[in-house]
Amino acid sequence: MTDRIPGRRLLHSPGPTPLPDEVLHAMSVQPMDLGDARVDANIAACEAGLRRLLGSSAADVFFYASNGHGVWEAVVENLAAPGQAVLVPGTGHFSESWAVQTEALGRTVVRTPWREGWPIDVEAVEQALRDDRGHAIQAVFAVHTDTASGVTSDIAAIRRAMAAAGHPALLVADVVASLGAAPFAMDALGLDVAVGASQKGLMCPPGLGIVAVNARGMAAARHNPAPRFYWDWLRRRDPLSYRKFCGTAPQNLMFGLEAALGLIFREGLDAVHARHRLLAGLVQAAVEGWREGGALDFFSRDESCRSVSVTTIAVKGVDVDALRRIARERFQVAVAGGLGPLAGRAFRIGHLGDSNPALILGALGGVEAALLTLGVNVGDGGTRRAVQRLAQS
Ligand SMILES: *Cc1c(COP(=O)(O)O)cnc(C)c1O
């Protein structure tokens, strides 16, 4: 066991995120017999809560005992047969990971280029769809917030580009990092499939993958000849909980999710989104201060596309591993590093889920102390600016 940490270590990775006490308590129950009515009631509550959170009146919601990569696989297996194609617009590390996984499953991936620091290139998406005259592309897999770059793309603009190109592909959005943090309206967006996971804005432990599928998505799955079993939406569309989960439901995680959804709706969706905007603004205020020292800057080039969930901070001449180690071991603040092509070039501060200004200021203070320890020039500092921004909020 690790030594006890006085107080607590602040967790500011963009997932997993800290758990509310209410979620922890809801999970500490004895497992139940599969026929227990509480199991069915819990699953129904989670399905209804997810529809409400996603802004969908009638989507089928499927839960998997998996992480986000599991539900990526579910989408691939249900929507495209081996040899068929999907379009993955470049957002950075997460779009590329999904594309590589899709190819490993024998599907063909058409990519649009990733522009570092920028959201999805919507014109390139439209062009790629126009170029696909035979409509070989079955679906567009778009990452809403790329958790590596900290950039949020405009899903509505992608839907418009698909319409402009007259392309019938399905639209799938990965909202793992934005669900429960940023507004999202599945029906209004004309989104066919949404993909989520428990351990980010949903304030639950890792281990639950979530997919919501509209009627068009279900019809596509029905016509897809790809062999599949565990991931199959048709097989899981069943009133029996044992079939819904293709086996035993991860009951305790599901009880945690029901509690988390209850917290979100009790606070109010608008209030939850406003809180995330406020906290992101505090982190951005700090970065505006730090960047004056010349060693740090926003990775995201377009201010309006900066994520409310995570801020990616590009560094020049800073040892990111040392920074994270000092912040974590000496100052009790855990932040994330750069992923994929950003390894060593960036670090990330998560500000999603169960958080508040005091936690964010603590995290910023710990990060600033670690930067100072390493002799990094942080200008006049950033934490003070965050305090000022908070005072004006
Ligand atoms: C975290 C994340 C994933 C992957 O989730 P895992 O649970 O780590 O497999 C996928 N997409 C996005 C946008 C994420 O932030």
The ligand as an SDF file (V2000), in Angstrom:
LIG
                    3D

 15 15  0  0  0  0  0  0  0  0999 V2000
  -10.1670    8.9950  -22.6300 C   0  0  0  0  0  0  0  0  0  0  0  0
  -10.6290    9.0430  -24.0330 C   0  0  0  0  0  0  0  0  0  0  0  0
  -10.8030    7.8850  -24.8140 C   0  0  0  0  0  0  0  0  0  0  0  0
  -10.3580    6.5160  -24.3840 C   0  0  0  0  0  0  0  0  0  0  0  0
  -10.8440    6.1130  -23.2020 O   0  0  0  0  0  0  0  0  0  0  0  0
  -10.1760    4.8860  -22.4050 P   0  0  0  0  0  0  0  0  0  0  0  0
  -11.1840    4.6680  -21.3510 O   0  0  0  0  0  0  0  0  0  0  0  0
   -8.8600    5.3480  -21.9120 O   0  0  0  0  0  0  0  0  0  0  0  0
  -10.0660    3.7480  -23.3570 O   0  0  0  0  0  0  0  0  0  0  0  0
  -11.3370    8.0250  -26.0640 C   0  0  0  0  0  0  0  0  0  0  0  0
  -11.6580    9.2220  -26.5630 N   0  0  0  0  0  0  0  0  0  0  0  0
  -11.4750   10.3510  -25.8610 C   0  0  0  0  0  0  0  0  0  0  0  0
  -11.8400   11.6600  -26.4710 C   0  0  0  0  0  0  0  0  0  0  0  0
  -10.9530   10.2910  -24.5790 C   0  0  0  0  0  0  0  0  0  0  0  0
  -10.7720   11.4250  -23.8950 O   0  0  0  0  0  0  0  0  0  0  0  0
  1  2  1  0
  2  3  1  0
  2 14  2  0
  3  4  1  0
  3 10  2  0
  4  5  1  0
  5  6  1  0
  6  7  2  0
  6  8  1  0
  6  9  1  0
 10 11  1  0
 11 12  2  0
 12 13  1  0
 12 14  1  0
 14 15  1  0
M  END
$$$$
